[in-house]
Amino acid sequence: MPVKSTKTAVLLALAALLSACASGPERARGGDTPEVTGLGEDDAALPGNLKAAANDVLFQAIGLVGTPYRYGGNSPETGFDCSGLINYVFLQSAGLKLPRTTAALIDIDAPRVDRDRLYPGDLVYFNTLGGRVSHIGIYVGERRFVHAPSSGGTVRMDNIDTPYWQKHYVDAKRVLLGD
């Protein structure tokens, strides 16, 4: 089996296992499975280096699920807050140094992405406290995102289409760009 297919299979298996372990009040109820969406036919037109970078980001982000939340945290050893998680994942997996705060991350010069055109590695922004933006996560595919939600919690994966996250959704940006 080619390395690319093996990586994809491992990622999907890991995502399934981790999503089954995550918990929280924002989870979808009932037996509804989120529809797998992405770029569809456009996916084939994406540069290979974008797909590879997104894959690296996904492995890094999903691997941090379960790490404790800590306000101001920016490493697996000390824990993460939401922007610390973003900064760590993109620096470690893609070599991108992003701003450290959620307020600064919404202002980055990157293309906006429609909610129905999200691709793994896209940043998703939420307003959970009022104001402009207060929370951020990394879209991982299958309508799910990884984030560090709150004190006392852990880094986890949630469904972007639950009523809570739909209500608080603000925007998305693509920081991983192909050549």
C-alpha positions as CSV (number, residue, x, y, z in Angstrom):
1,M,0.0,0.0,0.0
2,P,1.5,3.4,-0.9
3,V,2.6,5.7,2.0
4,K,-0.1,8.3,1.2
5,S,-2.9,5.7,1.4
6,T,-1.5,4.3,4.6
7,K,-1.3,7.8,6.2
8,T,-4.9,8.5,5.2
9,A,-6.1,5.2,6.5
10,V,-4.3,5.8,9.8
11,L,-5.6,9.3,10.1
12,L,-9.2,8.2,9.5
13,A,-8.9,5.4,12.1
14,L,-7.4,7.8,14.6
15,A,-10.1,10.4,14.0
16,A,-12.8,7.8,14.5
17,L,-11.2,6.6,17.8
18,L,-10.6,10.0,19.1
19,S,-14.1,11.4,18.3
20,A,-15.6,8.5,20.1
21,C,-13.7,9.4,23.3
22,A,-14.3,13.1,23.3
23,S,-17.2,14.5,25.3
24,G,-18.9,17.7,26.1
25,P,-22.3,19.4,26.1
26,E,-21.9,20.7,22.5
27,R,-21.9,17.2,21.0
28,A,-24.5,16.1,18.5
29,R,-27.3,14.1,20.0
30,G,-28.8,11.0,18.5
31,G,-27.4,8.8,15.8
32,D,-26.8,11.5,13.2
33,T,-23.4,11.2,11.6
34,P,-22.1,14.4,10.1
35,E,-21.9,14.4,6.3
36,V,-18.3,14.2,5.0
37,T,-17.7,17.4,3.1
38,G,-14.6,19.1,1.8
39,L,-13.8,20.5,-1.6
40,G,-15.3,17.6,-3.5
41,E,-14.2,17.6,-7.1
42,D,-12.1,20.7,-6.4
43,D,-10.0,18.5,-4.1
44,A,-8.2,16.9,-7.1
45,A,-7.1,20.4,-8.2
46,L,-5.4,21.2,-4.9
47,P,-1.6,21.3,-5.0
48,G,0.1,18.2,-3.5
49,N,2.1,20.3,-1.1
50,L,-1.2,21.7,0.4
51,K,-2.5,18.2,0.9
52,A,0.8,17.1,2.5
53,A,0.8,20.2,4.8
54,A,-2.8,19.7,5.8
55,N,-2.0,16.0,6.6
56,D,0.9,17.1,8.9
57,V,-1.3,19.6,10.6
58,L,-4.0,17.0,11.2
59,F,-1.7,14.4,12.7
60,Q,-0.2,17.0,15.0
61,A,-3.6,18.4,16.1
62,I,-5.4,15.1,16.6
63,G,-2.4,13.8,18.5
64,L,-2.9,16.5,21.0
65,V,-6.5,15.6,21.9
66,G,-6.6,15.0,25.6
67,T,-3.9,17.5,26.5
68,P,-5.1,19.7,29.4
69,Y,-6.4,23.2,28.9
70,R,-4.4,25.9,30.5
71,Y,-4.9,29.6,30.0
72,G,-1.8,31.0,28.3
73,G,-0.6,27.5,27.7
74,N,1.4,26.8,24.5
75,S,3.0,23.3,24.8
76,P,1.9,19.7,25.4
77,E,3.9,19.8,28.7
78,T,2.1,22.8,30.1
79,G,-1.3,22.5,28.4
80,F,-2.9,24.8,25.8
81,D,-5.4,27.5,25.4
82,C,-7.1,27.8,22.0
83,S,-4.6,30.2,20.4
84,G,-1.6,28.4,22.0
85,L,-2.8,25.2,20.4
86,I,-3.0,26.8,17.0
87,N,0.4,28.4,17.3
88,Y,2.0,25.2,18.4
89,V,0.4,22.9,15.8
90,F,1.2,25.2,12.8
91,L,4.8,25.9,14.0
92,Q,5.6,22.2,14.6
93,S,3.8,20.7,11.6
94,A,4.0,23.4,8.9
95,G,6.8,25.7,10.1
96,L,4.3,28.7,10.2
97,K,4.7,31.2,13.0
98,L,1.2,32.6,13.6
99,P,0.1,35.3,16.0
100,R,-0.3,34.2,19.6
101,T,-3.8,35.6,20.4
102,T,-7.2,34.8,18.9
103,A,-7.8,38.5,18.3
104,A,-4.6,38.7,16.2
105,L,-5.4,35.4,14.4
106,I,-8.6,36.8,13.0
107,D,-6.7,39.6,11.4
108,I,-4.1,37.4,9.6
109,D,-3.8,38.0,5.9
110,A,-5.2,34.7,4.6
111,P,-8.1,33.9,2.3
112,R,-11.5,33.5,3.9
113,V,-13.2,30.2,3.3
114,D,-17.0,29.6,3.1
115,R,-18.3,27.3,5.8
116,D,-19.4,24.7,3.2
117,R,-15.9,24.7,1.6
118,L,-13.7,24.0,4.6
119,Y,-10.6,21.9,4.0
120,P,-8.5,20.2,6.7
121,G,-6.1,22.7,8.2
122,D,-8.4,25.7,7.9
123,L,-8.7,27.9,11.0
124,V,-12.3,28.2,12.3
125,Y,-13.3,31.2,14.4
126,F,-16.0,31.5,17.0
127,N,-17.5,34.2,19.2
128,T,-18.4,32.6,22.5
129,L,-18.1,35.6,24.8
130,G,-19.5,38.5,22.8
131,G,-17.4,40.9,20.8
132,R,-15.6,40.0,17.6
133,V,-14.0,36.6,18.1
134,S,-13.1,34.7,21.2
135,H,-12.3,31.2,20.2
136,I,-10.4,29.3,17.4
137,G,-9.9,25.8,16.3
138,I,-8.4,23.7,13.4
139,Y,-10.8,22.1,11.0
140,V,-9.9,18.4,10.5
141,G,-12.5,17.2,8.1
142,E,-15.8,15.3,8.3
143,R,-17.4,18.5,9.8
144,R,-15.1,18.3,12.9
145,F,-12.5,20.6,14.4
146,V,-9.9,20.3,17.2
147,H,-9.7,23.0,19.8
148,A,-8.8,23.7,23.5
149,P,-12.2,24.8,24.8
150,S,-12.0,25.9,28.4
151,S,-10.6,25.8,31.9
152,G,-10.8,22.3,33.5
153,G,-11.2,20.7,30.0
154,T,-8.8,19.2,27.5
155,V,-8.0,19.6,23.9
156,R,-10.9,17.8,22.1
157,M,-12.6,17.3,18.7
158,D,-16.1,18.6,18.2
159,N,-18.7,18.7,15.4
160,I,-18.9,22.2,13.9
161,D,-22.5,21.6,13.0
162,T,-23.9,21.2,16.5
163,P,-26.3,24.0,17.5
164,Y,-23.8,25.5,20.0
165,W,-21.0,25.9,17.4
166,Q,-23.3,26.9,14.6
167,K,-24.6,29.7,16.8
168,H,-21.1,31.0,17.7
169,Y,-19.4,30.5,14.3
170,V,-17.8,33.7,12.9
171,D,-15.5,32.8,10.0
172,A,-12.8,30.5,8.6
173,K,-9.4,31.2,6.9
174,R,-7.0,29.1,5.0
175,V,-3.4,29.6,6.1
176,L,-2.0,26.6,4.3
177,L,-1.6,27.6,0.7
178,G,-0.1,25.6,-2.2
179,D,2.5,27.0,-4.5
